[in-house]
Each structure stands twice: as C-alpha cells, then as structure tokens.
C-alpha cells in the first residue's frame, strides 16, 4: 500500500508505562518520516526502523509531549553511533533549534550541523520527499502549532497535531483515508479551545468526509475506548483507537 502508519506513542500529557507520548512513523513512496517526537518515542522508533535512515522529522509544536525526544535523538546521532549519512531535515516551529541548543547550554546548534537541518514550518508549507508529499496547516492551540496532511499515490493520512476546533482541521482531513485526531478533553472549559473532545473529532471527520477516524492523544479524564465510542457516534464512520506498536497500510 502507498502509505503506512506505525504508532509509537499516544499518551497525554506525560508518558505512562508502555505508552510514550505522541509519536508516529509515516512511510510512503520510499520515505520514512518521524512525525512528532514525544517523550519516549525515540526508543520505540528503533523497534521499527534505523533512525539514521529517516528521510525527515516533522514536529507539530514544541510542547514536551510532542517534541522532547528530539534531545534523545540528538544525543544518539551525535554521540551514540547512529550518525546519519546526511543531516536530517527537521520541519518544526521556528524556535525548535534554539530550544534544543538550550538543553546543551549552547547559543546555537552549529555543533550538530551534521545531524539536523532545521527548516521552519508555516501555514501552507509543503514539501515532497520522493513520492510522499507533506502539507502543513496552522491549527488553534494557543501556541505555534500545525496539523499535517501526508499524501502518496492517492492515499491520504491527515493528522490533527494538538488543536482546538478550527477550519484548518477539516481542510487537512478532507476525504482522507485515515484522520488521526486527538481527543484530549472530556469537555471544554469555559473560553478555552486548545484541544478537542471526542465529539469535536467525530464532527470534523464527518464534515471532512474522512473515510476512517483514528483517535489518539486521549487525556487522563477519558479512556481511549470511551473517547473512540463517543467520537464514533458523531462521525458516523469507522472509528478506532491508535495503540502503541500497531502498524497499518492504506
């Protein structure tokens, strides 16, 4: 199949035994992309591929549960014998490189120039790696944050990242084969729209005409099964749960 998705982690807001934070391996058209580098996901990535062979890394936003394992990867690449043949493109929000440099107490990441090639994301960003196209839209999360649409030979995976309800999500998920969508909240707090409830996720999938909804990043107030059931009632289409270690093609 043209596209495949391997789930590395789904936990929110912190990792749990056997359940790292957000991270996924997307393969298609000869490319392998690590999508979100939440806490604990670099170890899981190594179960499924050699990290030195990654085509690119794509980071939705800089909260730790989506980006902290860039530090683990940097150490492995620079000092742990996993140095890639060429610097790996890292598509991420503007301040990502500076934040990572701060962990090492350096003013910049020049000393990691042979490891990472940071390329800032923006609304409407698009890039092609062989037959895999990655398109980015800004989403509503109270900080610089993005969702992803991955396309390969007619197959489409959409990923919400972390977001409150916004028009960009339906655009990303339009007629997608799989819409991988967070459902962090049991309910919205007054005046706050930075995450989705299961009903939000179901509504977006339905309105976007996505073929299948896959729930992820479920917060501590919900179980994954409960979130998927609630989302499925609204979506009216097959609705499942992203689970660590599962891989599927479409």
C-alpha positions as CSV (number, residue, x, y, z in Angstrom):
1,X,0.0,0.0,0.0
2,X,1.3,3.5,-0.7
3,X,1.1,4.8,2.9
4,X,1.7,3.2,6.2
5,X,1.4,4.5,9.8
6,X,3.2,3.0,12.8
7,X,2.1,4.2,16.2
8,X,5.0,5.0,18.6
9,X,3.1,6.8,21.3
10,X,-0.2,8.4,22.2
11,X,-0.1,9.5,25.8
12,X,-1.2,12.9,27.1
13,X,0.3,14.9,28.8
14,X,3.1,12.6,30.1
15,X,4.3,9.1,29.3
16,X,3.0,6.0,31.1
17,X,4.4,2.5,31.3
18,X,4.2,1.0,27.9
19,X,2.7,4.2,26.5
20,X,5.0,7.0,25.3
21,X,3.7,10.5,24.4
22,X,2.8,11.4,20.8
23,X,4.9,10.0,18.0
24,X,4.3,8.2,14.7
25,X,6.3,6.7,11.9
26,X,4.9,7.5,8.5
27,X,6.2,5.6,5.4
28,X,5.4,6.2,1.8
29,X,6.9,6.4,-1.6
30,X,10.4,5.4,-0.3
31,X,10.3,8.0,2.5
32,X,10.3,7.4,6.3
33,X,9.2,10.4,8.4
34,X,9.1,10.6,12.2
35,X,6.0,12.6,13.0
36,X,6.2,14.2,16.5
37,X,8.9,13.2,18.9
38,X,7.0,13.0,22.2
39,X,8.7,11.7,25.4
40,X,9.7,8.0,25.0
41,X,9.1,7.7,21.2
42,X,12.8,7.6,20.1
43,X,13.2,4.2,21.8
44,X,10.0,3.0,20.2
45,X,11.1,4.3,16.8
46,X,14.1,2.0,17.0
47,X,11.8,-1.0,17.1
48,X,10.6,-0.2,13.6
49,X,13.5,1.4,11.7
50,X,17.1,2.5,11.9
51,X,16.8,6.2,13.0
52,X,19.8,7.0,10.8
53,X,17.7,6.2,7.8
54,X,15.0,8.7,8.4
55,X,14.1,10.9,5.5
56,X,12.8,13.7,7.7
57,X,11.3,14.6,11.1
58,X,8.1,16.6,11.4
59,X,7.1,18.3,14.7
60,X,3.6,19.7,15.2
61,X,4.5,22.0,18.1
62,X,7.1,22.4,20.9
63,X,5.2,21.1,23.9
64,X,7.3,18.4,25.5
65,X,4.8,15.6,24.8
66,X,5.3,16.2,21.1
67,X,9.0,17.3,20.9
68,X,11.1,16.3,23.9
69,X,12.7,13.2,22.3
70,X,14.5,15.4,19.8
71,X,17.0,15.6,22.6
72,X,17.4,11.8,22.8
73,X,17.7,11.7,19.1
74,X,20.4,14.4,19.0
75,X,22.4,12.5,21.6
76,X,22.1,9.3,19.7
77,X,23.0,10.8,16.4
78,X,25.9,12.9,17.6
79,X,27.4,10.7,20.3
80,X,25.7,7.3,20.2
81,X,26.9,5.8,16.9
82,X,23.7,6.5,15.0
83,X,25.1,9.4,12.9
84,X,23.0,9.8,9.7
85,X,24.7,9.9,6.3
86,X,23.5,13.4,5.8
87,X,21.8,15.9,8.1
88,X,18.1,15.0,8.6
89,X,15.6,17.7,7.7
90,X,13.6,18.7,10.7
91,X,10.3,20.5,9.9
92,X,9.3,22.3,13.1
93,X,8.1,25.6,14.6
94,X,10.5,28.5,14.4
95,X,12.1,28.2,17.8
96,X,12.8,24.5,17.8
97,X,16.6,24.7,17.1
98,X,17.1,27.3,19.8
99,X,15.3,25.3,22.4
100,X,17.3,22.2,21.6
101,X,20.5,24.2,21.8
102,X,19.4,25.4,25.2
103,X,19.4,21.8,26.6
104,X,23.1,21.6,25.6
105,X,23.9,25.0,27.0
106,X,25.0,26.3,23.6
107,X,24.0,29.5,21.8
108,X,23.2,27.6,18.7
109,X,23.2,24.1,17.1
110,X,26.2,24.6,14.9
111,X,27.9,21.7,16.7
112,X,25.0,19.5,15.5
113,X,25.2,20.7,11.9
114,X,26.0,17.2,10.7
115,X,22.9,15.8,12.4
116,X,19.9,18.1,11.9
117,X,18.9,20.5,9.2
118,X,16.1,22.7,10.8
119,X,13.5,24.1,8.4
120,X,10.8,26.3,9.9
121,X,7.2,25.3,9.3
122,X,4.5,27.8,8.4
123,X,0.9,27.8,7.3
124,X,0.7,26.3,3.8
125,X,4.2,24.8,4.0
126,X,4.5,21.8,1.6
127,X,7.4,19.5,0.7
128,X,7.9,16.4,-1.4
129,X,10.2,13.5,-0.5
130,X,10.2,11.1,-3.4
131,X,6.5,10.2,-3.8
132,X,5.5,11.4,-0.3
133,X,4.1,14.9,0.0
134,X,3.8,16.6,3.4
135,X,1.4,19.6,3.6
136,X,1.1,21.7,6.8
137,X,-1.6,23.9,8.1
138,X,-1.6,26.1,11.2
139,X,-4.1,25.0,13.9
140,X,-5.5,26.5,17.1
141,X,-3.5,25.5,20.1
142,X,-2.6,28.8,21.9
143,X,1.0,28.5,20.6
144,X,2.6,27.9,17.2
145,X,1.1,24.6,16.1
146,X,0.4,22.7,13.0
147,X,-1.5,19.8,11.5
148,X,-0.3,17.5,8.7
149,X,-1.6,16.0,5.5
150,X,0.5,13.2,4.1
151,X,-0.2,12.1,0.5
152,X,1.3,9.3,-1.5
153,X,0.0,7.9,-4.8
154,X,-3.6,8.8,-4.0
155,X,-3.6,7.7,-0.3
156,X,-4.0,10.3,2.3
157,X,-3.3,10.4,6.1
158,X,-4.3,13.5,8.0
159,X,-3.0,14.3,11.5
160,X,-4.5,17.0,13.8
161,X,-1.5,17.5,16.0
162,X,-2.9,19.3,19.1
163,X,-5.7,21.7,18.2
164,X,-8.9,23.2,19.3
165,X,-11.8,23.3,16.8
166,X,-10.7,25.2,13.7
167,X,-11.4,25.3,9.9
168,X,-7.9,24.1,9.1
169,X,-8.6,20.6,10.5
170,X,-11.5,19.9,8.1
171,X,-9.3,21.1,5.3
172,X,-6.4,18.8,6.3
173,X,-8.8,15.8,6.7
174,X,-10.8,16.4,3.5
175,X,-11.6,12.9,2.0
176,X,-8.6,11.4,3.9
177,X,-8.3,7.7,4.1
178,X,-7.4,8.0,7.8
179,X,-7.8,11.0,10.0
180,X,-5.5,10.6,13.1
181,X,-7.1,13.0,15.5
182,X,-6.5,14.0,19.1
183,X,-9.4,13.8,21.6
184,X,-7.7,15.1,24.7
185,X,-10.7,16.5,26.6
186,X,-13.8,15.2,28.2
187,X,-15.3,18.6,27.8
188,X,-14.2,22.2,27.1
189,X,-13.5,24.6,29.9
190,X,-15.2,28.0,29.6
191,X,-13.5,30.1,27.0
192,X,-10.8,27.6,26.2
193,X,-10.5,25.9,22.8
194,X,-7.0,24.4,22.6
195,X,-7.9,20.7,22.4
196,X,-10.7,18.6,21.1
197,X,-13.4,16.5,22.7
198,X,-14.3,13.2,21.1
199,X,-17.4,14.8,19.8
200,X,-15.3,17.5,18.1
201,X,-13.1,14.9,16.5
202,X,-16.1,13.0,15.2
203,X,-17.8,16.1,13.9
204,X,-14.6,17.1,12.0
205,X,-14.2,13.7,10.5
206,X,-17.8,13.6,9.4
207,X,-17.8,17.1,7.9
208,X,-14.4,16.5,6.1
209,X,-15.7,13.3,4.5
210,X,-12.7,11.3,6.0
211,X,-13.1,7.6,5.4
212,X,-11.9,6.5,8.8
213,X,-11.2,8.2,12.2
214,X,-8.4,7.1,14.4
215,X,-8.5,8.6,17.9
216,X,-5.2,9.5,19.7
217,X,-3.7,11.7,22.4
218,X,-6.6,10.9,24.9
219,X,-6.2,12.8,28.1
220,X,-6.4,11.4,31.7
221,X,-10.1,12.3,32.1
222,X,-11.1,9.7,29.4
223,X,-10.2,6.1,28.4
224,X,-9.3,5.5,24.8
225,X,-12.2,3.2,24.3
226,X,-14.7,5.8,25.8
227,X,-13.2,8.5,23.6
228,X,-13.5,6.4,20.4
229,X,-17.1,5.3,21.2
230,X,-18.2,8.9,21.7
231,X,-16.4,10.1,18.6
232,X,-17.9,7.3,16.5
233,X,-21.5,8.2,17.5
234,X,-20.9,11.6,15.9
235,X,-18.7,10.7,13.0
236,X,-20.9,8.0,11.6
237,X,-17.9,6.2,10.1
238,X,-15.4,3.6,11.3
239,X,-13.7,4.9,14.4
240,X,-10.8,3.2,16.1
241,X,-8.1,3.9,18.7
242,X,-4.4,4.4,17.9
243,X,-2.4,1.9,20.0
244,X,1.4,1.7,20.5
245,X,3.1,-0.7,18.2
246,X,0.3,-1.0,15.8
247,X,1.2,-0.6,12.1
248,X,-1.2,-0.4,9.2
249,X,-1.1,0.5,5.5
250,X,-3.8,2.2,3.4
